[in-house]
Amino acid sequence: MKTVLIAKPFEIAVTDTEKPVAKEGEALLKVLYGGICGADVSSYTGNQPFTTYPRIPGHEFSAQIVSIPENDKGLKAGDIVTANPYFNCGKCYSCQRGFVNCCTDNQTMGVQRDGAFREYISMPVERIYPGKGLSAKELALVEPFTISYHALHRAKINPGDKVLVVGAGPIGLFALIAAKAQGAEVYVADILDGRLEKAMHFGAAGTINTKTSNIQEEAMKITGGNGFDTCVEACGLSVTFLSCIDCVAFAGNIILIGNGKKETTFLHSILLKKELNVFGSRNSYARDFQAVIDLIASGKVNVLDMVSSVYPIDKADEAFKALVNNDGSLAKVLIEIGRAE
């Protein structure tokens, strides 16, 4: 079968590998679409500290069931599905307390273990979720959506709250959608007008171009000097985290989704002075996948508008290079790996 393989940083190719054989309790899946995550790009460029090589990337995907054992989910051969790509140990303190998304030995497909960018994979049945009539492209967008959905449920957001999302990449845009689904009035900040236009398309109440405007001044104008009830950091940069501290209201919430790669220096007394709630967010739960599938199926949001480009599997290298050189115009890039039968 065709398999996308990163042999080492900046060396990626489509190779031939053996088709997997499903073990007991597993289903054999024909992969249809895979979304390229920032973590996949980091693996390609050698900037992902948890990746070992060679590595098959990919943890955002949709698939068609080829074979599956009897199960209580009603899943059967031919169904179009998606799956949870975070494998937890089940033994650590986090897993024992039910925080399986925070497993201390977490293994995410495409990072610590081989991923889904290949024509067939085997998956434990309990990790597979019914597609509920969604298209294969829509289901390939479920996992990144769950990252933001889970994050936006880390803090209590009330209807009518003013929320600022800093960063309008795919995760930031999904955070915008998730916050709106909770009834919030959502504003988005970024340095690129194209991304801010995308935010308005997905229902932002307003935007801030931080390249041409002072984010704190604009935040105070929008909130009448109060600050935002919740600020969501979706870039992973020191400056954007500090901006969230500046822009959030006293007794407000900061939710961190962006995965930072540099240290941030600040006087932590500001957290005390404003009595801020700071939430980290990692991965997502089964309930997040189910909720996101239901939300998309409701027709309230068109996630397909998030897709900028689709590449065939034979041109996976071009897809990765396009994202490495992304000027901000690309949102979600998908790889077509197979077609449903």
ChimeraX attribute file (.defattr): number of C-alpha atoms within 10 A of each C-alpha:
attribute: neighborCount
match mode: 1-to-1
recipient: residues
	/A:1	12
	/A:2	19
	/A:3	24
	/A:4	26
	/A:5	26
	/A:6	24
	/A:7	15
	/A:8	16
	/A:9	16
	/A:10	15
	/A:11	12
	/A:12	21
	/A:13	17
	/A:14	19
	/A:15	13
	/A:16	12
	/A:17	13
	/A:18	9
	/A:19	15
	/A:20	13
	/A:21	12
	/A:22	17
	/A:23	11
	/A:24	10
	/A:25	14
	/A:26	19
	/A:27	26
	/A:28	24
	/A:29	28
	/A:30	25
	/A:31	29
	/A:32	27
	/A:33	32
	/A:34	31
	/A:35	28
	/A:36	24
	/A:37	23
	/A:38	15
	/A:39	20
	/A:40	25
	/A:41	21
	/A:42	17
	/A:43	25
	/A:44	26
	/A:45	17
	/A:46	16
	/A:47	14
	/A:48	17
	/A:49	12
	/A:50	14
	/A:51	22
	/A:52	17
	/A:53	17
	/A:54	14
	/A:55	23
	/A:56	25
	/A:57	32
	/A:58	27
	/A:59	27
	/A:60	27
	/A:61	32
	/A:62	31
	/A:63	32
	/A:64	24
	/A:65	24
	/A:66	18
	/A:67	18
	/A:68	21
	/A:69	15
	/A:70	12
	/A:71	11
	/A:72	8
	/A:73	11
	/A:74	8
	/A:75	21
	/A:76	17
	/A:77	14
	/A:78	16
	/A:79	19
	/A:80	26
	/A:81	25
	/A:82	30
	/A:83	25
	/A:84	24
	/A:85	23
	/A:86	22
	/A:87	17
	/A:88	19
	/A:89	14
	/A:90	17
	/A:91	13
	/A:92	15
	/A:93	13
	/A:94	17
	/A:95	18
	/A:96	12
	/A:97	10
	/A:98	12
	/A:99	16
	/A:100	24
	/A:101	18
	/A:102	19
	/A:103	21
	/A:104	16
	/A:105	16
	/A:106	18
	/A:107	17
	/A:108	21
	/A:109	22
	/A:110	26
	/A:111	24
	/A:112	20
	/A:113	20
	/A:114	22
	/A:115	24
	/A:116	29
	/A:117	31
	/A:118	28
	/A:119	23
	/A:120	25
	/A:121	21
	/A:122	22
	/A:123	19
	/A:124	16
	/A:125	20
	/A:126	15
	/A:127	15
	/A:128	22
	/A:129	19
	/A:130	18
	/A:131	24
	/A:132	15
	/A:133	13
	/A:134	16
	/A:135	14
	/A:136	23
	/A:137	22
	/A:138	23
	/A:139	31
	/A:140	28
	/A:141	28
	/A:142	27
	/A:143	26
	/A:144	23
	/A:145	27
	/A:146	27
	/A:147	21
	/A:148	30
	/A:149	25
	/A:150	23
	/A:151	24
	/A:152	27
	/A:153	15
	/A:154	17
	/A:155	16
	/A:156	12
	/A:157	19
	/A:158	13
	/A:159	13
	/A:160	13
	/A:161	18
	/A:162	23
	/A:163	27
	/A:164	31
	/A:165	29
	/A:166	30
	/A:167	26
	/A:168	28
	/A:169	22
	/A:170	25
	/A:171	26
	/A:172	26
	/A:173	30
	/A:174	25
	/A:175	32
	/A:176	30
	/A:177	24
	/A:178	23
	/A:179	28
	/A:180	22
	/A:181	16
	/A:182	16
	/A:183	14
	/A:184	23
	/A:185	20
	/A:186	27
	/A:187	24
	/A:188	26
	/A:189	26
	/A:190	23
	/A:191	17
	/A:192	18
	/A:193	18
	/A:194	14
	/A:195	25
	/A:196	24
	/A:197	14
	/A:198	19
	/A:199	29
	/A:200	17
	/A:201	11
	/A:202	19
	/A:203	16
	/A:204	23
	/A:205	15
	/A:206	16
	/A:207	22
	/A:208	22
	/A:209	17
	/A:210	17
	/A:211	12
	/A:212	9
	/A:213	12
	/A:214	12
	/A:215	21
	/A:216	19
	/A:217	13
	/A:218	18
	/A:219	24
	/A:220	17
	/A:221	12
	/A:222	15
	/A:223	16
	/A:224	10
	/A:225	14
	/A:226	14
	/A:227	26
	/A:228	26
	/A:229	23
	/A:230	30
	/A:231	29
	/A:232	30
	/A:233	29
	/A:234	25
	/A:235	22
	/A:236	17
	/A:237	18
	/A:238	16
	/A:239	12
	/A:240	21
	/A:241	23
	/A:242	14
	/A:243	18
	/A:244	26
	/A:245	23
	/A:246	20
	/A:247	26
	/A:248	27
	/A:249	24
	/A:250	20
	/A:251	15
	/A:252	19
	/A:253	25
	/A:254	28
	/A:255	23
	/A:256	24
	/A:257	24
	/A:258	21
	/A:259	16
	/A:260	14
	/A:261	12
	/A:262	9
	/A:263	7
	/A:264	11
	/A:265	9
	/A:266	9
	/A:267	6
	/A:268	8
	/A:269	9
	/A:270	13
	/A:271	15
	/A:272	11
	/A:273	10
	/A:274	15
	/A:275	14
	/A:276	18
	/A:277	15
	/A:278	18
	/A:279	15
	/A:280	13
	/A:281	20
	/A:282	16
	/A:283	21
	/A:284	24
	/A:285	19
	/A:286	16
	/A:287	11
	/A:288	21
	/A:289	24
	/A:290	16
	/A:291	16
	/A:292	20
	/A:293	25
	/A:294	15
	/A:295	14
	/A:296	20
	/A:297	17
	/A:298	10
	/A:299	9
	/A:300	11
	/A:301	14
	/A:302	12
	/A:303	19
	/A:304	15
	/A:305	13
	/A:306	19
	/A:307	17
	/A:308	12
	/A:309	13
	/A:310	18
	/A:311	18
	/A:312	14
	/A:313	24
	/A:314	17
	/A:315	15
	/A:316	24
	/A:317	19
	/A:318	14
	/A:319	20
	/A:320	22
	/A:321	15
	/A:322	14
	/A:323	19
	/A:324	14
	/A:325	9
	/A:326	11
	/A:327	10
	/A:328	14
	/A:329	14
	/A:330	18
	/A:331	20
	/A:332	21
	/A:333	20
	/A:334	25
	/A:335	25
	/A:336	23
	/A:337	26
	/A:338	20
	/A:339	13
	/A:340	13
	/A:341	7
